[in-house]
Structures are given as C-alpha cells and as structure tokens.
Amino acid sequence: MSTIKTPLNVSEVATITRRHPNRVRNAANSGALKGLPRPSGGRHQFTEAAVQEWIDGGSPEMPPVRIRLASNKKAAS
C-alpha cells in the first residue's frame, strides 16, 4: 500500500535546504525548481522528488541556460 505524501510549501523547502524563502520562490518562478500546478495567485507546492532534484542540481535560482549554436547560413550573394 502506497502512502500519499503531502506537498511541501516554500517555507518547508527553505527549512530543509537551508535557503532563504525568497531564493526558493525565485527558483520556482524561474522554473529551476519544478512545482505542482497551481491556480492563478495560488501558493507554490513541491514534491519531495522535485526538491531533491533541485538540491542535486546545486539549488540554482535560475534554470540552466541552453546555448544555441549559430546555424551555418550561407550569405546571399
């Protein structure tokens, strides 16, 4: 029988990770920390797995930047 775990809020994640709540909130807003879907104006909620993934990634405020390589377009002559 599986147990249903209660989602974690910003304050709980901040306590677990020893990060300021603003850092957790900024990470959630930027997409670096994946949260559960929330209604407009609702509070952030996170699964333990998402928090662990964020910690394993160094708990960044911003998601990693993907660098686009310039395509090799030939100049029109």
All heavy atoms as a GROMACS GRO file, in nm:
protein
  581
    1MET      N    1   0.085  -0.117   0.000
    1MET     CA    2   0.000   0.000   0.000
    1MET      C    3   0.090   0.124   0.000
    1MET      O    4   0.179   0.136   0.081
    1MET     CB    5  -0.089  -0.003   0.124
    1MET     CG    6  -0.179   0.114   0.137
    1MET     SD    7  -0.281   0.083   0.285
    1MET     CE    8  -0.388   0.218   0.273
    2SER      N    9   0.066   0.213  -0.094
    2SER     CA   10   0.149   0.333  -0.101
    2SER      C   11   0.088   0.444  -0.016
    2SER      O   12  -0.032   0.450   0.005
    2SER     CB   13   0.162   0.381  -0.246
    2SER     OG   14   0.036   0.420  -0.294
    3THR      N   15   0.175   0.529   0.033
    3THR     CA   16   0.127   0.640   0.114
    3THR      C   17   0.128   0.767   0.031
    3THR      O   18   0.214   0.787  -0.053
    3THR     CB   19   0.217   0.661   0.238
    3THR    OG1   20   0.350   0.688   0.193
    3THR    CG2   21   0.217   0.539   0.327
    4ILE      N   22   0.030   0.852   0.055
    4ILE     CA   23   0.021   0.980  -0.014
    4ILE      C   24   0.098   1.081   0.069
    4ILE      O   25   0.071   1.098   0.187
    4ILE     CB   26  -0.126   1.022  -0.032
    4ILE    CG1   27  -0.199   0.920  -0.118
    4ILE    CG2   28  -0.134   1.161  -0.092
    4ILE    CD1   29  -0.348   0.944  -0.129
    5LYS      N   30   0.194   1.146   0.005
    5LYS     CA   31   0.276   1.244   0.076
    5LYS      C   32   0.219   1.383   0.053
    5LYS      O   33   0.175   1.416  -0.056
    5LYS     CB   34   0.419   1.237   0.028
    5LYS     CG   35   0.477   1.099   0.051
    5LYS     CD   36   0.624   1.103   0.062
    5LYS     CE   37   0.670   0.961   0.089
    5LYS     NZ   38   0.798   0.951   0.145
    6THR      N   39   0.220   1.462   0.156
    6THR     CA   40   0.172   1.600   0.148
    6THR      C   41   0.276   1.684   0.075
    6THR      O   42   0.396   1.674   0.106
    6THR     CB   43   0.150   1.657   0.290
    6THR    OG1   44   0.062   1.570   0.360
    6THR    CG2   45   0.093   1.796   0.284
    7PRO      N   46   0.234   1.768  -0.020
    7PRO     CA   47   0.330   1.855  -0.088
    7PRO      C   48   0.396   1.952   0.010
    7PRO      O   49   0.337   1.989   0.111
    7PRO     CB   50   0.244   1.931  -0.190
    7PRO     CG   51   0.117   1.856  -0.200
    7PRO     CD   52   0.100   1.782  -0.071
    8LEU      N   53   0.517   1.991  -0.022
    8LEU     CA   54   0.591   2.086   0.060
    8LEU      C   55   0.566   2.228   0.011
    8LEU      O   56   0.553   2.252  -0.109
    8LEU     CB   57   0.741   2.056   0.051
    8LEU     CG   58   0.783   1.916   0.094
    8LEU    CD1   59   0.927   1.890   0.055
    8LEU    CD2   60   0.763   1.899   0.242
    9ASN      N   61   0.562   2.324   0.104
    9ASN     CA   62   0.544   2.463   0.065
    9ASN      C   63   0.680   2.534   0.067
    9ASN      O   64   0.783   2.474   0.100
    9ASN     CB   65   0.442   2.534   0.154
    9ASN     CG   66   0.484   2.539   0.299
    9ASN    OD1   67   0.601   2.544   0.332
    9ASN    ND2   68   0.386   2.537   0.388
   10VAL      N   69   0.683   2.662   0.031
   10VAL     CA   70   0.807   2.739   0.023
   10VAL      C   71   0.882   2.738   0.156
   10VAL      O   72   1.004   2.715   0.161
   10VAL     CB   73   0.780   2.883  -0.024
   10VAL    CG1   74   0.902   2.971  -0.009
   10VAL    CG2   75   0.732   2.884  -0.169
   11SER      N   76   0.811   2.761   0.263
   11SER     CA   77   0.874   2.767   0.396
   11SER      C   78   0.939   2.634   0.433
   11SER      O   79   1.051   2.630   0.485
   11SER     CB   80   0.769   2.806   0.500
   11SER     OG   81   0.824   2.805   0.628
   12GLU      N   82   0.872   2.525   0.405
   12GLU     CA   83   0.926   2.392   0.436
   12GLU      C   84   1.050   2.361   0.352
   12GLU      O   85   1.149   2.308   0.403
   12GLU     CB   86   0.819   2.286   0.416
   12GLU     CG   87   0.705   2.296   0.516
   12GLU     CD   88   0.584   2.214   0.479
   12GLU    OE1   89   0.559   2.190   0.359
   12GLU    OE2   90   0.512   2.174   0.573
   13VAL      N   91   1.044   2.396   0.224
   13VAL     CA   92   1.159   2.372   0.136
   13VAL      C   93   1.277   2.458   0.182
   13VAL      O   94   1.391   2.412   0.185
   13VAL     CB   95   1.124   2.401  -0.011
   13VAL    CG1   96   1.248   2.393  -0.099
   13VAL    CG2   97   1.018   2.303  -0.061
   14ALA      N   98   1.251   2.582   0.220
   14ALA     CA   99   1.357   2.671   0.268
   14ALA      C  100   1.423   2.613   0.393
   14ALA      O  101   1.546   2.616   0.406
   14ALA     CB  102   1.300   2.810   0.296
   15THR      N  103   1.345   2.557   0.483
   15THR     CA  104   1.399   2.498   0.605
   15THR      C  105   1.482   2.374   0.573
   15THR      O  106   1.593   2.358   0.625
   15THR     CB  107   1.284   2.461   0.701
   15THR    OG1  108   1.212   2.579   0.734
   15THR    CG2  109   1.337   2.397   0.828
   16ILE      N  110   1.432   2.289   0.487
   16ILE     CA  111   1.501   2.165   0.450
   16ILE      C  112   1.634   2.196   0.382
   16ILE      O  113   1.736   2.132   0.410
   16ILE     CB  114   1.413   2.078   0.358
   16ILE    CG1  115   1.294   2.023   0.436
   16ILE    CG2  116   1.494   1.966   0.294
   16ILE    CD1  117   1.187   1.962   0.348
   17THR      N  118   1.633   2.293   0.290
   17THR     CA  119   1.752   2.321   0.209
   17THR      C  120   1.843   2.427   0.269
   17THR      O  121   1.950   2.454   0.215
   17THR     CB  122   1.711   2.368   0.068
   17THR    OG1  123   1.634   2.487   0.078
   17THR    CG2  124   1.632   2.260  -0.004
   18ARG      N  125   1.799   2.488   0.378
   18ARG     CA  126   1.872   2.598   0.442
   18ARG      C  127   1.898   2.712   0.344
   18ARG      O  128   2.007   2.767   0.337
   18ARG     CB  129   2.001   2.548   0.505
   18ARG     CG  130   1.974   2.456   0.624
   18ARG     CD  131   2.096   2.424   0.699
   18ARG     NE  132   2.164   2.313   0.631
   18ARG     CZ  133   2.284   2.271   0.661
   18ARG    NH1  134   2.353   2.330   0.755
   18ARG    NH2  135   2.337   2.170   0.598
   19ARG      N  136   1.795   2.744   0.267
   19ARG     CA  137   1.796   2.855   0.173
   19ARG      C  138   1.689   2.954   0.217
   19ARG      O  139   1.592   2.917   0.283
   19ARG     CB  140   1.766   2.810   0.030
   19ARG     CG  141   1.861   2.708  -0.026
   19ARG     CD  142   1.993   2.775  -0.063
   19ARG     NE  143   2.082   2.684  -0.132
   19ARG     CZ  144   2.183   2.622  -0.074
   19ARG    NH1  145   2.207   2.637   0.055
   19ARG    NH2  146   2.261   2.543  -0.143
   20HIS      N  147   1.705   3.079   0.179
   20HIS     CA  148   1.606   3.181   0.213
   20HIS      C  149   1.478   3.153   0.134
   20HIS      O  150   1.485   3.109   0.018
   20HIS     CB  151   1.661   3.320   0.177
   20HIS     CG  152   1.582   3.430   0.238
   20HIS    ND1  153   1.466   3.478   0.180
   20HIS    CD2  154   1.600   3.501   0.351
   20HIS    CE1  155   1.417   3.575   0.255
   20HIS    NE2  156   1.497   3.591   0.360
   21PRO      N  157   1.362   3.177   0.193
   21PRO     CA  158   1.237   3.155   0.119
   21PRO      C  159   1.230   3.230  -0.014
   21PRO      O  160   1.172   3.180  -0.111
   21PRO     CB  161   1.129   3.204   0.216
   21PRO     CG  162   1.190   3.187   0.351
   21PRO     CD  163   1.337   3.215   0.332
   22ASN      N  164   1.291   3.349  -0.020
   22ASN     CA  165   1.290   3.423  -0.148
   22ASN      C  166   1.366   3.348  -0.256
   22ASN      O  167   1.328   3.351  -0.373
   22ASN     CB  168   1.350   3.562  -0.131
   22ASN     CG  169   1.258   3.656  -0.057
   22ASN    OD1  170   1.139   3.629  -0.041
   22ASN    ND2  171   1.312   3.766  -0.008
   23ARG      N  172   1.475   3.280  -0.218
   23ARG     CA  173   1.551   3.202  -0.316
   23ARG      C  174   1.466   3.086  -0.368
   23ARG      O  175   1.466   3.057  -0.488
   23ARG     CB  176   1.680   3.150  -0.255
   23ARG     CG  177   1.765   3.075  -0.356
   23ARG     CD  178   1.891   3.018  -0.293
   23ARG     NE  179   1.973   2.957  -0.394
   23ARG     CZ  180   2.084   3.011  -0.440
   23ARG    NH1  181   2.126   3.126  -0.395
   23ARG    NH2  182   2.154   2.948  -0.532
   24VAL      N  183   1.395   3.020  -0.278
   24VAL     CA  184   1.308   2.909  -0.317
   24VAL      C  185   1.199   2.961  -0.410
   24VAL      O  186   1.172   2.903  -0.516
   24VAL     CB  187   1.246   2.841  -0.193
   24VAL    CG1  188   1.146   2.735  -0.233
   24VAL    CG2  189   1.355   2.782  -0.105
   25ARG      N  190   1.137   3.072  -0.373
   25ARG     CA  191   1.031   3.132  -0.454
   25ARG      C  192   1.083   3.174  -0.592
   25ARG      O  193   1.020   3.149  -0.695
   25ARG     CB  194   0.973   3.252  -0.380
   25ARG     CG  195   0.830   3.283  -0.413
   25ARG     CD  196   0.771   3.388  -0.321
   25ARG     NE  197   0.743   3.335  -0.187
   25ARG     CZ  198   0.810   3.365  -0.077
   25ARG    NH1  199   0.912   3.448  -0.078
   25ARG    NH2  200   0.776   3.311   0.038
   26ASN      N  201   1.201   3.237  -0.595
   26ASN     CA  202   1.260   3.278  -0.722
   26ASN      C  203   1.291   3.158  -0.811
   26ASN      O  204   1.270   3.162  -0.933
   26ASN     CB  205   1.389   3.359  -0.699
   26ASN     CG  206   1.362   3.495  -0.641
   26ASN    OD1  207   1.251   3.546  -0.646
   26ASN    ND2  208   1.465   3.556  -0.583
   27ALA      N  209   1.342   3.052  -0.750
   27ALA     CA  210   1.372   2.930  -0.826
   27ALA      C  211   1.244   2.870  -0.883
   27ALA      O  212   1.242   2.824  -0.997
   27ALA     CB  213   1.443   2.829  -0.736
   28ALA      N  214   1.137   2.873  -0.807
   28ALA     CA  215   1.009   2.821  -0.855
   28ALA      C  216   0.954   2.909  -0.967
   28ALA      O  217   0.905   2.858  -1.069
   28ALA     CB  218   0.909   2.812  -0.740
   29ASN      N  219   0.964   3.040  -0.951
   29ASN     CA  220   0.913   3.131  -1.054
   29ASN      C  221   0.990   3.119  -1.184
   29ASN      O  222   0.934   3.136  -1.292
   29ASN     CB  223   0.916   3.276  -1.004
   29ASN     CG  224   0.810   3.304  -0.900
   29ASN    OD1  225   0.708   3.237  -0.893
   29ASN    ND2  226   0.835   3.403  -0.816
   30SER      N  227   1.120   3.091  -1.174
   30SER     CA  228   1.204   3.081  -1.295
   30SER      C  229   1.194   2.945  -1.362
   30SER      O  230   1.233   2.929  -1.476
   30SER     CB  231   1.350   3.110  -1.260
   30SER     OG  232   1.406   3.002  -1.190
   31GLY      N  233   1.147   2.845  -1.288
   31GLY     CA  234   1.138   2.710  -1.342
   31GLY      C  235   1.254   2.621  -1.301
   31GLY      O  236   1.258   2.504  -1.339
   32ALA      N  237   1.350   2.675  -1.225
   32ALA     CA  238   1.463   2.594  -1.179
   32ALA      C  239   1.416   2.488  -1.080
   32ALA      O  240   1.471   2.378  -1.075
   32ALA     CB  241   1.571   2.682  -1.116
   33LEU      N  242   1.318   2.520  -1.000
   33LEU     CA  243   1.257   2.427  -0.905
   33LEU      C  244   1.116   2.399  -0.954
   33LEU      O  245   1.032   2.489  -0.962
   33LEU     CB  246   1.253   2.488  -0.764
   33LEU     CG  247   1.179   2.410  -0.656
   33LEU    CD1  248   1.234   2.268  -0.642
   33LEU    CD2  249   1.188   2.483  -0.523
   34LYS      N  250   1.094   2.276  -0.994
   34LYS     CA  251   0.964   2.238  -1.051
   34LYS      C  252   0.860   2.222  -0.940
   34LYS      O  253   0.883   2.152  -0.843
   34LYS     CB  254   0.974   2.106  -1.127
   34LYS     CG  255   1.081   2.105  -1.234
   34LYS     CD  256   1.044   2.194  -1.349
   34LYS     CE  257   1.148   2.178  -1.459
   34LYS     NZ  258   1.173   2.299  -1.531
   35GLY      N  259   0.748   2.291  -0.958
   35GLY     CA  260   0.641   2.283  -0.861
   35GLY      C  261   0.519   2.214  -0.918
   35GLY      O  262   0.511   2.188  -1.038
   36LEU      N  263   0.425   2.186  -0.832
   36LEU     CA  264   0.297   2.130  -0.876
   36LEU      C  265   0.215   2.241  -0.941
   36LEU      O  266   0.235   2.359  -0.911
   36LEU     CB  267   0.222   2.074  -0.756
   36LEU     CG  268   0.291   1.958  -0.683
   36LEU    CD1  269   0.217   1.926  -0.554
   36LEU    CD2  270   0.297   1.837  -0.773
   37PRO      N  271   0.125   2.206  -1.032
   37PRO     CA  272   0.041   2.309  -1.093
   37PRO      C  273  -0.034   2.387  -0.985
   37PRO      O  274  -0.078   2.329  -0.885
   37PRO     CB  275  -0.056   2.230  -1.180
   37PRO     CG  276   0.008   2.098  -1.201
   37PRO     CD  277   0.094   2.073  -1.081
   38ARG      N  278  -0.047   2.515  -1.004
   38ARG     CA  279  -0.117   2.597  -0.905
   38ARG      C  280  -0.211   2.693  -0.974
   38ARG      O  281  -0.185   2.737  -1.086
   38ARG     CB  282  -0.018   2.671  -0.816
   38ARG     CG  283   0.065   2.772  -0.889
   38ARG     CD  284   0.171   2.829  -0.796
   38ARG     NE  285   0.247   2.929  -0.868
   38ARG     CZ  286   0.266   3.052  -0.828
   38ARG    NH1  287   0.216   3.094  -0.714
   38ARG    NH2  288   0.336   3.136  -0.901
   39PRO      N  289  -0.320   2.726  -0.909
   39PRO     CA  290  -0.412   2.822  -0.968
   39PRO      C  291  -0.349   2.961  -0.968
   39PRO      O  292  -0.254   2.988  -0.895
   39PRO     CB  293  -0.534   2.818  -0.875
   39PRO     CG  294  -0.480   2.767  -0.745
   39PRO     CD  295  -0.364   2.678  -0.779
   40SER      N  296  -0.402   3.048  -1.051
   40SER     CA  297  -0.351   3.185  -1.058
   40SER      C  298  -0.354   3.248  -0.920
   40SER      O  299  -0.457   3.248  -0.852
   40SER     CB  300  -0.437   3.267  -1.155
   40SER     OG  301  -0.390   3.398  -1.161
   41GLY      N  302  -0.240   3.298  -0.876
   41GLY     CA  303  -0.232   3.360  -0.743
   41GLY      C  304  -0.220   3.261  -0.630
   41GLY      O  305  -0.213   3.299  -0.514
   42GLY      N  306  -0.215   3.131  -0.662
   42GLY     CA  307  -0.204   3.028  -0.558
   42GLY      C  308  -0.062   3.016  -0.506
   42GLY      O  309   0.031   3.076  -0.558
   43ARG      N  310  -0.046   2.937  -0.403
   43ARG     CA  311   0.085   2.919  -0.341
   43ARG      C  312   0.162   2.806  -0.409
   43ARG      O  313   0.103   2.711  -0.458
   43ARG     CB  314   0.068   2.888  -0.193
   43ARG     CG  315   0.008   3.003  -0.118
   43ARG     CD  316  -0.013   2.966   0.028
   43ARG     NE  317  -0.080   3.075   0.095
   43ARG     CZ  318  -0.020   3.154   0.183
   43ARG    NH1  319   0.106   3.135   0.214
   43ARG    NH2  320  -0.086   3.251   0.241
   44HIS      N  321   0.295   2.819  -0.406
   44HIS     CA  322   0.380   2.714  -0.461
   44HIS      C  323   0.373   2.590  -0.374
   44HIS      O  324   0.369   2.600  -0.251
   44HIS     CB  325   0.527   2.761  -0.464
   44HIS     CG  326   0.555   2.867  -0.564
   44HIS    ND1  327   0.557   2.844  -0.700
   44HIS    CD2  328   0.584   2.998  -0.548
   44HIS    CE1  329   0.586   2.957  -0.762
   44HIS    NE2  330   0.602   3.052  -0.672
   45GLN      N  331   0.374   2.474  -0.438
   45GLN     CA  332   0.382   2.346  -0.369
   45GLN      C  333   0.475   2.256  -0.447
   45GLN      O  334   0.478   2.260  -0.571
   45GLN     CB  335   0.244   2.281  -0.356
   45GLN     CG  336   0.150   2.358  -0.267
   45GLN     CD  337   0.019   2.285  -0.249
   45GLN    OE1  338  -0.027   2.216  -0.339
   45GLN    NE2  339  -0.040   2.299  -0.132
   46PHE      N  340   0.552   2.174  -0.375
   46PHE     CA  341   0.655   2.093  -0.438
   46PHE      C  342   0.650   1.950  -0.387
   46PHE      O  343   0.618   1.927  -0.271
   46PHE     CB  344   0.794   2.152  -0.406
   46PHE     CG  345   0.802   2.300  -0.428
   46PHE    CD1  346   0.785   2.388  -0.322
   46PHE    CD2  347   0.824   2.352  -0.554
   46PHE    CE1  348   0.791   2.525  -0.341
   46PHE    CE2  349   0.831   2.488  -0.575
   46PHE     CZ  350   0.814   2.576  -0.468
   47THR      N  351   0.689   1.858  -0.473
   47THR     CA  352   0.703   1.719  -0.430
   47THR      C  353   0.844   1.701  -0.374
   47THR      O  354   0.935   1.779  -0.404
   47THR     CB  355   0.685   1.621  -0.548
   47THR    OG1  356   0.789   1.645  -0.643
   47THR    CG2  357   0.548   1.634  -0.612
   48GLU      N  358   0.860   1.598  -0.291
   48GLU     CA  359   0.993   1.570  -0.235
   48GLU      C  360   1.092   1.538  -0.346
   48GLU      O  361   1.209   1.576  -0.339
   48GLU     CB  362   0.984   1.455  -0.136
   48GLU     CG  363   0.914   1.492  -0.007
   48GLU     CD  364   0.908   1.377   0.093
   48GLU    OE1  365   0.981   1.277   0.074
   48GLU    OE2  366   0.831   1.386   0.188
   49ALA      N  367   1.046   1.469  -0.450
   49ALA     CA  368   1.134   1.434  -0.562
   49ALA      C  369   1.183   1.559  -0.635
   49ALA      O  370   1.301   1.568  -0.671
   49ALA     CB  371   1.061   1.342  -0.659
   50ALA      N  372   1.095   1.656  -0.655
   50ALA     CA  373   1.135   1.780  -0.722
   50ALA      C  374   1.235   1.859  -0.639
   50ALA      O  375   1.332   1.915  -0.692
   50ALA     CB  376   1.012   1.866  -0.752
   51VAL      N  377   1.215   1.860  -0.508
   51VAL     CA  378   1.308   1.930  -0.420
   51VAL      C  379   1.444   1.860  -0.422
   51VAL      O  380   1.548   1.925  -0.429
   51VAL     CB  381   1.252   1.939  -0.276
   51VAL    CG1  382   1.355   1.995  -0.180
   51VAL    CG2  383   1.125   2.024  -0.275
   52GLN      N  384   1.444   1.727  -0.418
   52GLN     CA  385   1.570   1.652  -0.422
   52GLN      C  386   1.644   1.677  -0.553
   52GLN      O  387   1.766   1.695  -0.554
   52GLN     CB  388   1.546   1.502  -0.403
   52GLN     CG  389   1.672   1.421  -0.390
   52GLN     CD  390   1.755   1.462  -0.270
   52GLN    OE1  391   1.706   1.468  -0.159
   52GLN    NE2  392   1.882   1.493  -0.292
   53GLU      N  393   1.572   1.681  -0.664
   53GLU     CA  394   1.633   1.710  -0.794
   53GLU      C  395   1.696   1.850  -0.794
   53GLU      O  396   1.805   1.870  -0.846
   53GLU     CB  397   1.527   1.699  -0.904
   53GLU     CG  398   1.581   1.720  -1.043
   53GLU     CD  399   1.472   1.707  -1.147
   53GLU    OE1  400   1.383   1.620  -1.131
   53GLU    OE2  401   1.476   1.783  -1.245
   54TRP      N  402   1.627   1.946  -0.735
   54TRP     CA  403   1.678   2.084  -0.726
   54TRP      C  404   1.804   2.088  -0.640
   54TRP      O  405   1.902   2.154  -0.675
   54TRP     CB  406   1.568   2.173  -0.669
   54TRP     CG  407   1.601   2.319  -0.663
   54TRP    CD1  408   1.633   2.400  -0.769
   54TRP    CD2  409   1.603   2.401  -0.547
   54TRP    NE1  410   1.653   2.529  -0.724
   54TRP    CE2  411   1.636   2.532  -0.588
   54TRP    CE3  412   1.579   2.379  -0.412
   54TRP    CZ2  413   1.645   2.638  -0.499
   54TRP    CZ3  414   1.588   2.485  -0.324
   54TRP    CH2  415   1.621   2.613  -0.368
   55ILE      N  416   1.804   2.017  -0.528
   55ILE     CA  417   1.922   2.012  -0.441
   55ILE      C  418   2.040   1.948  -0.515
   55ILE      O  419   2.151   1.998  -0.512
   55ILE     CB  420   1.891   1.934  -0.311
   55ILE    CG1  421   1.790   2.010  -0.225
   55ILE    CG2  422   2.018   1.904  -0.233
   55ILE    CD1  423   1.733   1.928  -0.111
   56ASP      N  424   2.013   1.836  -0.582
   56ASP     CA  425   2.118   1.765  -0.657
   56ASP      C  426   2.177   1.853  -0.767
   56ASP      O  427   2.294   1.837  -0.803
   56ASP     CB  428   2.064   1.636  -0.717
   56ASP     CG  429   2.029   1.532  -0.611
   56ASP    OD1  430   2.072   1.546  -0.495
   56ASP    OD2  431   1.955   1.437  -0.646
   57GLY      N  432   2.097   1.945  -0.819
   57GLY     CA  433   2.144   2.036  -0.924
   57GLY      C  434   2.213   2.160  -0.869
   57GLY      O  435   2.246   2.251  -0.945
   58GLY      N  436   2.234   2.168  -0.739
   58GLY     CA  437   2.302   2.281  -0.679
   58GLY      C  438   2.210   2.391  -0.631
   58GLY      O  439   2.255   2.500  -0.597
   59SER      N  440   2.080   2.367  -0.630
   59SER     CA  441   1.975   2.462  -0.589
   59SER      C  442   1.990   2.601  -0.652
   59SER      O  443   1.997   2.701  -0.583
   59SER     CB  444   1.964   2.471  -0.437
   59SER     OG  445   2.084   2.512  -0.377
   60PRO      N  446   1.994   2.606  -0.786
   60PRO     CA  447   2.008   2.735  -0.854
   60PRO      C  448   1.879   2.817  -0.850
   60PRO      O  449   1.771   2.761  -0.838
   60PRO     CB  450   2.041   2.696  -0.997
   60PRO     CG  451   1.968   2.567  -1.016
   60PRO     CD  452   1.980   2.497  -0.881
   61GLU      N  453   1.892   2.948  -0.861
   61GLU     CA  454   1.773   3.033  -0.870
   61GLU      C  455   1.717   3.033  -1.012
   61GLU      O  456   1.598   3.053  -1.031
   61GLU     CB  457   1.806   3.176  -0.829
   61GLU     CG  458   1.812   3.193  -0.680
   61GLU     CD  459   1.817   3.338  -0.638
   61GLU    OE1  460   1.716   3.409  -0.656
   61GLU    OE2  461   1.922   3.380  -0.588
   62MET      N  462   1.804   3.017  -1.109
   62MET     CA  463   1.762   3.018  -1.249
   62MET      C  464   1.792   2.882  -1.311
   62MET      O  465   1.891   2.818  -1.275
   62MET     CB  466   1.839   3.126  -1.327
   62MET     CG  467   1.817   3.266  -1.273
   62MET     SD  468   1.647   3.323  -1.287
   62MET     CE  469   1.634   3.347  -1.461
   63PRO      N  470   1.709   2.838  -1.407
   63PRO     CA  471   1.738   2.711  -1.473
   63PRO      C  472   1.864   2.725  -1.559
   63PRO      O  473   1.902   2.836  -1.596
   63PRO     CB  474   1.614   2.686  -1.558
   63PRO     CG  475   1.550   2.818  -1.576
   63PRO     CD  476   1.589   2.901  -1.456
   64PRO      N  477   1.928   2.615  -1.594
   64PRO     CA  478   2.047   2.622  -1.678
   64PRO      C  479   2.014   2.685  -1.813
   64PRO      O  480   1.907   2.662  -1.869
   64PRO     CB  481   2.089   2.477  -1.696
   64PRO     CG  482   2.002   2.395  -1.611
   64PRO     CD  483   1.893   2.480  -1.557
   65VAL      N  484   2.107   2.763  -1.863
   65VAL     CA  485   2.088   2.830  -1.992
   65VAL      C  486   2.130   2.734  -2.102
   65VAL      O  487   2.238   2.676  -2.096
   65VAL     CB  488   2.172   2.959  -1.999
   65VAL    CG1  489   2.159   3.024  -2.135
   65VAL    CG2  490   2.131   3.054  -1.890
   66ARG      N  491   2.046   2.720  -2.199
   66ARG     CA  492   2.080   2.638  -2.315
   66ARG      C  493   2.135   2.730  -2.421
   66ARG      O  494   2.070   2.827  -2.460
   66ARG     CB  495   1.958   2.565  -2.368
   66ARG     CG  496   1.911   2.458  -2.274
   66ARG     CD  497   1.804   2.376  -2.338
   66ARG     NE  498   1.774   2.262  -2.253
   66ARG     CZ  499   1.668   2.188  -2.267
   66ARG    NH1  500   1.582   2.214  -2.362
   66ARG    NH2  501   1.647   2.087  -2.187
   67ILE      N  502   2.254   2.699  -2.466
   67ILE     CA  503   2.320   2.783  -2.565
   67ILE      C  504   2.282   2.732  -2.704
   67ILE      O  505   2.298   2.614  -2.734
   67ILE     CB  506   2.472   2.781  -2.546
   67ILE    CG1  507   2.507   2.835  -2.408
   67ILE    CG2  508   2.542   2.858  -2.657
   67ILE    CD1  509   2.652   2.822  -2.372
   68ARG      N  510   2.234   2.823  -2.785
   68ARG     CA  511   2.202   2.787  -2.923
   68ARG      C  512   2.324   2.814  -3.008
   68ARG      O  513   2.384   2.921  -3.001
   68ARG     CB  514   2.087   2.872  -2.975
   68ARG     CG  515   1.955   2.835  -2.917
   68ARG     CD  516   1.851   2.918  -2.985
   68ARG     NE  517   1.719   2.872  -2.949
   68ARG     CZ  518   1.608   2.928  -2.992
   68ARG    NH1  519   1.613   3.032  -3.072
   68ARG    NH2  520   1.491   2.880  -2.957
   69LEU      N  521   2.358   2.718  -3.089
   69LEU     CA  522   2.468   2.737  -3.180
   69LEU      C  523   2.416   2.806  -3.305
   69LEU      O  524   2.307   2.776  -3.353
   69LEU     CB  525   2.531   2.602  -3.216
   69LEU     CG  526   2.589   2.524  -3.099
   69LEU    CD1  527   2.639   2.389  -3.146
   69LEU    CD2  528   2.701   2.602  -3.033
   70ALA      N  529   2.493   2.900  -3.355
   70ALA     CA  530   2.452   2.972  -3.476
   70ALA      C  531   2.448   2.874  -3.591
   70ALA      O  532   2.536   2.790  -3.608
   70ALA     CB  533   2.550   3.085  -3.506
   71SER      N  534   2.343   2.885  -3.668
   71SER     CA  535   2.332   2.795  -3.784
   71SER      C  536   2.427   2.845  -3.893
   71SER      O  537   2.460   2.962  -3.902
   71SER     CB  538   2.190   2.790  -3.834
   71SER     OG  539   2.148   2.918  -3.875
   72ASN      N  540   2.470   2.756  -3.975
   72ASN     CA  541   2.564   2.789  -4.083
   72ASN      C  542   2.486   2.832  -4.206
   72ASN      O  543   2.476   2.758  -4.303
   72ASN     CB  544   2.655   2.670  -4.116
   72ASN     CG  545   2.747   2.638  -4.002
   72ASN    OD1  546   2.782   2.726  -3.926
   72ASN    ND2  547   2.786   2.512  -3.989
   73LYS      N  548   2.432   2.951  -4.201
   73LYS     CA  549   2.358   3.003  -4.316
   73LYS      C  550   2.456   3.066  -4.413
   73LYS      O  551   2.545   3.139  -4.372
   73LYS     CB  552   2.256   3.108  -4.274
   73LYS     CG  553   2.143   3.050  -4.192
   73LYS     CD  554   2.041   3.157  -4.162
   73LYS     CE  555   1.928   3.099  -4.080
   73LYS     NZ  556   1.829   3.200  -4.046
   74LYS      N  557   2.439   3.037  -4.540
   74LYS     CA  558   2.525   3.097  -4.641
   74LYS      C  559   2.474   3.234  -4.675
   74LYS      O  560   2.353   3.254  -4.688
   74LYS     CB  561   2.529   3.010  -4.767
   74LYS     CG  562   2.595   2.876  -4.743
   74LYS     CD  563   2.602   2.796  -4.870
   74LYS     CE  564   2.668   2.662  -4.843
   74LYS     NZ  565   2.677   2.583  -4.965
   75ALA      N  566   2.562   3.328  -4.685
   75ALA     CA  567   2.523   3.464  -4.719
   75ALA      C  568   2.475   3.469  -4.864
   75ALA      O  569   2.535   3.409  -4.952
   75ALA     CB  570   2.642   3.559  -4.701
   76ALA      N  571   2.366   3.538  -4.883
   76ALA     CA  572   2.312   3.552  -5.018
   76ALA      C  573   2.400   3.647  -5.097
   76ALA      O  574   2.434   3.754  -5.053
   76ALA     CB  575   2.168   3.605  -5.014
   77SER      N  576   2.441   3.605  -5.217
   77SER     CA  577   2.526   3.692  -5.297
   77SER      C  578   2.455   3.739  -5.420
   77SER      O  579   2.380   3.680  -5.482
   77SER     CB  580   2.654   3.625  -5.345
   77SER     OG  581   2.699   3.523  -5.266
   0.00000   0.00000   0.00000
